[in-house]
Amino acid sequence: MNCDGVVRSISGYIDNELEPTVKHEFEVHTADCWECKVLVEQTRNTVRIFFDCDLVDLPADARKRLHEKLRKNIGHRPSR
């Protein structure tokens, strides 16, 4: 597994939903890759922080800008 695979699999890993072989590859990679190890810990912490928070409706214009920004960044994310 490489860094892109970790990014694609992180949600399944945190939710303990990966197949055993994929989970093993994920853990082998993150054991040696400092950036991915940090990403996993930051994502876990974010999930913990926001797990019990109440949902807030965004104004339509803010939601539109957020979605546009996310689409742009996802489409132009640098490869690792």
LUMFIKOL-200665 format. One line per 8 residues: number of its first residue (from 0); their letters; for each residue y, x, z of N, C-alpha, C. Coordinates in steps of 0.02 Angstrom, whole numbers, always signed. Atoms other than C-alpha are relative to their C-alpha. Example, Ala and Ser with C-alpha at 12.3 -4.5 7.8 and 13.67 -1.06 7.14 Angstrom:
0 = as = -59/+45/+0/-225/+615/+390/+60/+45/+0 ~ -59/-42/-3/-53/+684/+357/+55/-39/+37
END
This chain:
0 = mncdgvvr = -59/+43/+0/+0/+0/+0/+61/+44/+0 ~ -63/-37/+1/+178/+57/-33/+53/-42/+35 ~ -55/+35/-34/+348/+4/+35/+12/-70/-28 ~ -8/+67/+29/+364/-141/-88/-54/-48/+25 ~ +55/+41/-26/+195/-205/-30/+13/-21/+72 ~ -17/+17/-69/+254/-199/+150/+52/-55/+1 ~ -53/+51/+3/+410/-299/+106/-30/-67/-19 ~ +31/+62/+22/+304/-429/+16/-47/-29/+52
8 = sisgyidn = +51/+21/-47/+176/-438/+156/+23/-8/+72 ~ -22/-4/-69/+283/-425/+312/-6/-67/+37 ~ +5/+65/-32/+289/-611/+348/-72/-16/+19 ~ +71/+12/-14/+101/-628/+334/-26/+45/+55 ~ +21/-46/-53/+78/-475/+444/+24/-24/+68 ~ -28/+22/-64/+193/-538/+581/-33/-65/+23 ~ +33/+63/-17/+110/-709/+574/-76/+7/+6 ~ +71/-14/-5/-63/-626/+578/-41/-40/-51
16 = eleptvkh = +33/+39/+53/-112/-707/+413/-26/+43/-57 ~ +24/-44/+54/-160/-555/+308/-76/+7/+3 ~ +71/-16/+3/-336/-524/+250/-11/+67/+35 ~ +12/-62/-37/-417/-385/+353/+12/+64/-40 ~ -10/-62/+39/-414/-257/+211/+75/+11/-13 ~ -72/-7/+13/-230/-293/+171/+35/+19/+65 ~ -29/-17/-66/-187/-286/+357/-11/+74/+14 ~ +15/-71/-12/-272/-116/+369/+45/+44/-43
24 = efevhtad = -44/-39/+44/-177/-49/+217/+72/-2/+24 ~ -67/+9/-27/-15/-118/+291/+10/+47/+59 ~ -6/-41/-60/-47/-30/+457/-5/+74/-14 ~ +4/-71/+20/-97/+134/+375/+67/+23/-28 ~ -64/-19/+29/+63/+135/+275/+54/+4/+53 ~ -54/+0/-50/+176/+88/+420/-9/+53/+54 ~ +11/-55/-48/+96/+220/+530/+33/+64/-24 ~ -28/-62/+28/+161/+354/+411/+70/-8/-29
32 = cweckvlv = -65/+12/+32/+320/+273/+343/+50/-25/+52 ~ -48/+16/-52/+464/+275/+466/+43/-60/-20 ~ -43/+56/+22/+572/+156/+361/-36/-67/+6 ~ +37/+63/-4/+436/+24/+350/-15/-18/+73 ~ +12/+12/-71/+395/+44/+534/+61/-32/+32 ~ -63/+28/-26/+578/+10/+576/+10/-71/-27 ~ -7/+66/+30/+582/-137/+455/-44/-52/+36 ~ +46/+46/-35/+431/-217/+541/+27/-17/+69
40 = eqtrntvr = -26/+12/-67/+506/-196/+714/+65/-41/-2 ~ -62/+39/+6/+677/-261/+659/-15/-73/-18 ~ +18/+68/+19/+596/-412/+578/-31/-37/+58 ~ +29/+31/-60/+491/-447/+733/+54/-20/+50 ~ -54/+14/-48/+645/-436/+843/+44/-58/-24 ~ -40/+55/+28/+743/-551/+727/-36/-66/+9 ~ +39/+62/-9/+604/-680/+732/+2/-21/+73 ~ -2/+16/-72/+599/-670/+923/+68/-29/+20
48 = iffdcdlv = -67/+21/-19/+787/-689/+938/+14/-72/-24 ~ -18/+64/+30/+800/-839/+822/-53/-54/+8 ~ +55/+49/-5/+636/-926/+863/+20/-63/+37 ~ -19/+57/-41/+711/-1040/+995/+69/-28/-14 ~ -68/+23/+16/+882/-1064/+916/-1/-67/-35 ~ -9/+63/+36/+942/-1232/+856/+24/+14/-70 ~ -23/-7/+69/+966/-1252/+670/+71/-26/-7 ~ -69/+19/+11/+1144/-1265/+609/+8/-13/-75
56 = dlpadark = -14/+15/+71/+1196/-1349/+446/+61/+40/-22 ~ -55/-37/+30/+1303/-1236/+339/+41/-47/-44 ~ -40/+38/+50/+1448/-1311/+242/-26/+16/-70 ~ +28/-7/+67/+1400/-1336/+60/+25/+63/-36 ~ -27/-59/+35/+1516/-1198/-4/-29/+64/+29 ~ +30/-60/-31/+1448/-1071/+122/-73/+7/-20 ~ +70/-1/+21/+1268/-1118/+78/-5/+25/-72 ~ +1/-20/+70/+1306/-1097/-107/+13/+76/-7
64 = rlheklrk = -15/-72/+3/+1385/-924/-81/-58/+42/+27 ~ +57/-35/-29/+1240/-870/+29/-58/+3/-49 ~ +55/+0/+48/+1110/-923/-99/+15/+44/-60 ~ -19/-43/+57/+1205/-837/-240/-7/+73/+19 ~ +4/-70/-23/+1217/-676/-139/-73/+21/+8 ~ +71/-17/-8/+1032/-681/-94/-34/+9/-67 ~ +31/-7/+66/+980/-711/-274/+21/+65/-33 ~ -26/-62/+31/+1090/-567/-332/-33/+60/+33
72 = nighrpsr = +29/-58/-35/+1025/-447/-198/-75/+5/-10 ~ +72/-2/+11/+843/-494/-221/-15/+26/-70 ~ +11/-22/+69/+857/-468/-408/+19/+73/-12 ~ -24/-68/+10/+941/-299/-387/-19/+47/+57 ~ +20/-41/-55/+849/-228/-238/-29/+66/-26 ~ +25/-65/+23/+819/-41/-261/-74/+7/+17 ~ +70/-12/-14/+636/+6/-276/-9/+60/+44 ~ +14/-55/-46/+559/+122/-148/-57/+42/-26
END
